[in-house]
Amino acid sequence: APSKSRRPASACSGCSPMDTFGCAPGSRRCTGGSRPIAAPNMGLANRVVATGNTVMAEQLSYQAFQRVFGKSTRDRAPGEFMDHLRHKAASAGGEVIEFPTRTTKLSQSCHCGAVVKKPLRQRWHGCPCGVGAQRDLYSAYLGLHVRQSTQDGNQIWMLDTESAREGWCAVESLLEKAVSDAVQ
């Protein structure tokens, strides 16, 4: 007699009958019905916190990502990753500080102070001051120089261009190396 279980034939015996996707026994996805599935990038949170227990990141709307990118966002779980990162940083005695993109505009800014709106498809930052770098890496560098300040009695997050300029000479060659390593 045919089974009434919705579980596919390839599913292991430990999975719930309600698991309509099933799993292969012994696979990373197989939970054996007893433990939650850990996202594959959660080891990254440990590596990030190992470099320093205070982490600065742009404050993003993961629901907006979901609307635009759909399943791709769900599968990569950036919101879950940030939650895990907050937990790991707190366990190490640190914190995750998120600053708004509206006031910092890191992907549009240069450490010389120029702000130029760029389309998303433009992956390289180039400025008339001579600075050129891969856009995401350069934005991450600028993120190191975001500070909270008071303006008109309000606390706002701003890019400290003076600090970014002072550190650029030491970092420029590292960013170039990171790009060449990623290409290879």
C-alpha positions as CSV (number, residue, x, y, z in Angstrom):
1,A,0.0,0.0,0.0
2,P,1.3,3.5,-0.8
3,S,2.5,5.5,2.1
4,K,0.5,8.6,3.1
5,S,3.6,10.4,4.2
6,R,4.5,13.6,2.3
7,R,8.2,12.9,2.8
8,P,10.1,12.0,-0.4
9,A,11.6,8.6,-0.7
10,S,15.1,10.1,-0.5
11,A,14.4,11.6,3.0
12,C,16.0,10.0,6.0
13,S,14.0,8.4,8.7
14,G,14.7,11.1,11.2
15,C,13.1,13.9,9.3
16,S,9.6,15.1,10.0
17,P,6.9,13.7,7.7
18,M,5.9,17.3,7.1
19,D,9.3,18.0,5.5
20,T,8.2,18.2,2.0
21,F,11.7,18.8,0.7
22,G,13.3,15.9,2.3
23,C,17.0,15.4,2.7
24,A,19.7,12.9,1.9
25,P,20.8,11.0,5.0
26,G,24.2,12.3,6.2
27,S,23.9,15.5,4.1
28,R,24.5,19.0,5.6
29,R,20.8,19.6,5.3
30,C,19.8,16.5,7.2
31,T,18.9,17.4,10.8
32,G,17.8,13.9,11.8
33,G,14.7,15.5,13.0
34,S,16.4,16.7,16.2
35,R,18.4,19.9,15.7
36,P,17.9,23.1,13.7
37,I,19.8,23.5,10.5
38,A,22.7,25.9,10.8
39,A,23.3,28.3,7.8
40,P,26.5,27.5,6.1
41,N,27.9,31.1,6.6
42,M,27.6,31.0,10.4
43,G,31.3,30.1,10.8
44,L,31.9,33.5,9.2
45,A,30.5,35.2,12.3
46,N,33.2,33.4,14.4
47,R,35.9,34.6,12.0
48,V,34.6,38.2,12.1
49,V,34.5,38.3,15.9
50,A,38.0,36.7,16.1
51,T,39.4,39.8,14.3
52,G,37.8,42.2,16.8
53,N,34.8,42.0,19.1
54,T,33.4,45.4,18.0
55,V,31.9,45.2,14.5
56,M,30.5,48.1,12.5
57,A,28.1,47.5,9.7
58,E,25.6,49.3,7.6
59,Q,22.0,49.2,8.8
60,L,20.0,47.4,6.1
61,S,16.5,46.4,5.5
62,Y,16.6,42.7,4.9
63,Q,12.8,42.7,4.1
64,A,13.5,45.1,1.2
65,F,16.2,42.6,0.1
66,Q,13.7,39.8,0.2
67,R,11.2,41.9,-2.0
68,V,13.9,42.7,-4.6
69,F,16.0,39.5,-4.6
70,G,13.4,36.9,-3.4
71,K,14.7,33.4,-2.6
72,S,18.3,34.4,-3.0
73,T,18.0,36.5,0.1
74,R,16.1,33.9,2.0
75,D,18.7,31.2,1.2
76,R,21.6,33.3,2.2
77,A,19.8,34.7,5.3
78,P,21.7,38.0,5.9
79,G,19.4,39.0,8.7
80,E,20.0,35.7,10.5
81,F,23.7,36.1,10.0
82,M,23.6,39.6,11.6
83,D,21.6,38.2,14.5
84,H,24.2,35.5,15.0
85,L,27.0,38.0,14.7
86,R,25.4,40.2,17.4
87,H,25.2,37.2,19.7
88,K,28.8,36.1,19.1
89,A,30.1,39.7,19.6
90,A,28.1,40.0,22.8
91,S,29.5,36.7,24.0
92,A,33.0,38.0,23.4
93,G,32.2,41.2,25.4
94,G,31.8,43.3,22.3
95,E,29.0,44.7,20.2
96,V,27.7,45.2,16.6
97,I,27.2,48.8,15.8
98,E,24.9,49.5,12.8
99,F,24.9,52.9,11.2
100,P,22.4,54.2,8.6
101,T,23.3,54.3,4.9
102,R,21.3,57.5,4.4
103,T,23.8,59.7,6.2
104,T,27.0,57.8,5.4
105,K,26.6,56.9,1.7
106,L,29.7,54.9,1.7
107,S,29.4,53.5,-1.8
108,Q,29.0,57.0,-3.2
109,S,31.7,58.7,-1.1
110,C,35.4,59.2,-1.4
111,H,37.8,60.1,1.5
112,C,38.5,63.4,-0.3
113,G,35.0,64.4,0.6
114,A,33.4,64.0,-2.8
115,V,30.0,62.3,-3.0
116,V,29.0,60.9,-6.4
117,K,25.9,58.8,-6.9
118,K,26.8,55.6,-8.8
119,P,24.6,53.0,-10.5
120,L,24.7,49.6,-8.8
121,R,26.3,48.0,-11.9
122,Q,29.4,50.3,-11.5
123,R,31.6,48.1,-9.4
124,W,34.7,50.3,-9.2
125,H,35.1,53.6,-7.3
126,G,37.1,56.2,-9.2
127,C,37.5,59.7,-8.1
128,P,39.2,62.8,-9.8
129,C,41.4,63.0,-6.7
130,G,43.1,59.8,-8.0
131,V,41.6,57.2,-5.7
132,G,40.5,54.0,-7.5
133,A,39.4,50.8,-5.8
134,Q,36.8,48.0,-6.0
135,R,33.6,49.6,-4.7
136,D,32.6,47.1,-2.0
137,L,36.1,46.9,-0.5
138,Y,36.5,50.6,-0.6
139,S,33.1,51.1,1.1
140,A,34.2,48.6,3.8
141,Y,37.3,50.6,4.4
142,L,35.3,53.8,4.7
143,G,33.0,52.0,7.2
144,L,36.0,51.9,9.5
145,H,35.9,55.7,9.6
146,V,32.2,56.2,10.4
147,R,31.7,58.2,13.6
148,Q,28.7,59.3,15.6
149,S,28.5,63.1,16.0
150,T,26.1,65.8,17.1
151,Q,24.6,68.1,14.5
152,D,21.9,70.6,15.4
153,G,21.4,68.8,18.7
154,N,20.8,65.4,16.9
155,Q,23.1,62.4,17.0
156,I,24.0,61.4,13.5
157,W,26.5,59.0,11.9
158,M,28.9,60.6,9.4
159,L,32.0,59.6,7.5
160,D,35.1,61.0,9.1
161,T,37.0,61.9,5.9
162,E,40.0,63.2,7.7
163,S,40.5,59.9,9.5
164,A,40.0,58.0,6.2
165,R,42.5,60.2,4.4
166,E,45.1,59.6,7.1
167,G,44.8,55.8,6.9
168,W,44.5,55.5,3.1
169,C,48.2,55.2,2.3
170,A,48.5,52.1,4.5
171,V,45.4,50.4,3.2
172,E,45.5,51.1,-0.6
173,S,48.0,48.3,-1.3
174,L,46.0,45.9,0.9
175,L,42.8,46.5,-1.1
176,E,44.6,46.1,-4.4
177,K,46.0,42.7,-3.1
178,A,42.5,41.6,-2.0
179,V,41.1,42.3,-5.5
180,S,44.0,40.4,-7.2
181,D,43.5,37.5,-4.8
182,A,39.8,37.4,-5.5
183,V,40.3,37.5,-9.3
184,Q,42.7,34.5,-9.2
